[in-house]
């Protein structure tokens, strides 16, 4: 498989007239390791299809495959002095597979660790800037409407809106309203308040 995916045939064969018997790819690795930019470019061109084919076999998206490819070439650049020049093709295949598996594992981890709490406090969830102003205006309107009610109704609504609300027995004793009348009076108060606030 490695030979099928590698660069054009003949380039991994020993070069004629080369006493060391090294392949063209091995010579490119040695020259690139010594800082030859032209050799590095030819080495990348020589194995680019091999690296791309391995990434595509993992069914990565184009952007992930491109990221893996860049990472593989970076790894080769970092380790070029330690890579066996004759086995650079095999090293690239193994490194590409590892990078593909790392990307897939990262994608799986991101999907599995999704938590809705991560999105709390995002700007879109914040109240509008004028929400406090509007709430203040509504509170003022309610206060004015309450003040227009009869005194006993104001006292009743104040006791019912307390935190915690006063028990009906206490309201009855304080205001002098029968317990059975508290609910109906409360209903009339709320209806009057709705009318005042709507006007």
C-alpha positions in Angstrom: 0.0 0.0 0.0 2.8 2.3 0.8 4.4 1.9 -2.6 1.0 2.4 -4.3 0.4 5.7 -2.5 3.9 7.1 -2.6 5.2 9.5 -5.3 5.9 8.6 -8.9 7.6 5.3 -9.4 11.4 5.1 -9.7 12.0 7.9 -7.2 12.5 5.5 -4.3 14.9 3.4 -6.2 18.7 3.9 -5.7 20.0 6.7 -8.0 22.3 5.5 -10.8 25.8 6.6 -10.1 25.1 7.1 -6.4 27.8 5.0 -4.6 25.8 5.0 -1.4 22.8 3.3 -3.1 20.4 5.7 -1.5 17.0 6.5 -3.1 16.1 10.0 -4.3 13.8 10.4 -1.4 16.5 9.5 1.1 18.9 12.0 -0.5 16.1 14.7 -0.3 15.7 14.0 3.4 19.5 14.3 4.0 19.7 17.5 2.0 16.6 19.0 3.7 18.1 18.1 7.1 21.1 20.1 6.1 18.9 23.2 5.4 18.4 22.9 1.6 15.0 24.6 1.0 14.8 23.3 -2.5 15.2 19.7 -1.3 12.6 20.3 1.4 10.1 21.5 -1.3 10.8 18.5 -3.5 10.4 16.1 -0.5 7.0 17.6 0.3 6.0 17.4 -3.3 7.2 13.8 -3.4 5.1 12.6 -0.5 2.2 15.1 -0.5 -0.2 12.6 -2.2 0.8 9.8 0.2 0.0 12.0 3.3 -3.3 13.3 1.7 -4.4 9.8 0.8 -3.9 8.6 4.4 -5.9 11.5 5.8 -8.7 10.9 3.3 -8.8 7.2 4.4 -9.9 8.4 7.8 -12.8 10.3 6.2 -11.8 13.6 7.7 -13.3 16.9 6.5 -11.2 18.8 4.1 -10.2 21.4 6.7 -9.3 18.6 9.2 -7.3 16.8 6.5 -5.5 20.0 5.7 -4.7 20.6 9.4 -3.4 17.0 9.7 -1.3 17.4 6.6 0.3 20.6 7.9 0.9 19.0 11.3 2.6 16.0 9.7 5.0 18.2 7.8 5.7 20.2 10.9 6.5 16.9 12.8 8.9 15.8 10.0 10.6 19.2 10.1 11.0 18.9 13.9 12.3 15.3 13.7 14.1 15.3 10.3 17.5 14.6 11.9 16.2 11.5 13.7 14.1 10.0 10.8 15.8 7.2 8.9 16.1 8.7 5.4 15.4 5.3 3.7 12.1 4.9 5.7 10.7 8.4 5.6 7.7 7.2 3.6 6.7 4.7 6.4 7.4 7.4 9.0 5.0 9.8 7.3 2.3 7.1 7.0 2.5 6.3 10.8 2.7 9.9 11.8 -0.3 10.8 9.6 -2.3 8.0 11.0 -1.5 9.2 14.6 -2.5 12.8 13.8 -5.7 11.6 12.2 -6.6 9.6 15.3 -5.7 12.5 17.5 -8.1 14.8 15.5 -10.9 12.2 15.6 -10.4 11.7 19.4 -10.5 15.4 19.9 -13.8 15.7 17.9 -15.4 12.9 19.9 -14.3 14.4 23.2 -15.7 17.8 22.2 -19.1 16.3 21.3 -19.3 14.1 24.4 -18.4 16.8 26.9 -20.9 19.3 25.7 -22.6 21.0 28.6 -25.3 23.6 28.4 -23.8 25.4 31.4 -20.9 26.4 29.1 -23.3 28.8 27.3 -24.7 30.4 30.4 -23.7 34.0 30.8 -23.2 34.5 27.0 -24.0 38.0 25.9 -27.2 36.8 24.1 -28.6 35.6 27.4 -28.1 38.9 29.2 -31.1 41.2 29.7 -31.4 44.3 27.5 -29.6 47.4 28.7 -32.9 49.2 29.2 -34.6 46.3 31.1 -33.8 47.8 34.5 -35.1 51.2 33.4 -38.4 49.7 32.1 -38.8 47.6 35.3 -38.3 50.7 37.4 -40.9 52.6 35.3 -43.4 49.7 35.7 -42.8 49.7 39.5 -43.5 53.4 39.7 -46.8 53.0 37.7 -47.9 50.2 40.1 -47.1 52.4 43.1 -49.1 55.3 41.7 -52.0 53.0 40.9 -51.9 51.5 44.5 -51.9 55.0 46.0 -55.1 55.8 44.1 -57.0 52.9 45.9 -58.9 53.4 49.2 -56.7 53.2 52.3 -58.1 49.9 53.5 -57.4 48.4 50.0 -53.9 49.7 50.0 -53.3 48.2 53.5 -54.8 44.9 52.4 -52.6 44.7 49.2 -49.5 45.7 51.2 -50.1 42.8 53.6 -50.8 40.3 50.8 -47.7 41.4 48.9 -45.4 41.2 51.9 -42.7 38.5 51.8 -44.0 36.2 53.2 -47.7 37.3 52.8 -49.5 37.9 56.1 -52.0 35.1 57.0 -55.7 35.9 56.4 -56.4 35.8 60.2 -53.8 38.5 60.8 -55.1 40.6 58.0 -58.7 40.2 59.3 -57.6 41.3 62.9 -55.5 44.2 61.6 -57.8 45.8 59.1 -61.1 44.6 60.6 -62.3 42.7 57.5 -64.0 39.3 57.8 -61.7 36.5 56.6 -64.3 35.5 54.0 -64.2 39.0 52.5 -60.4 39.1 52.0 -60.4 37.1 48.7 -63.3 39.0 47.0 -61.8 42.4 48.1 -58.4 41.3 46.8 -60.0 40.4 43.4 -61.7 43.8 43.2 -58.4 45.5 44.1 -56.5 43.7 41.3 -59.2 44.4 38.8 -59.1 48.1 39.7 -55.3 48.1 39.4 -55.4 46.5 36.0 -57.8 49.2 34.8 -55.6 51.9 36.2 -52.4 50.5 34.7 -54.1 50.0 31.3 -55.3 53.6 31.1 
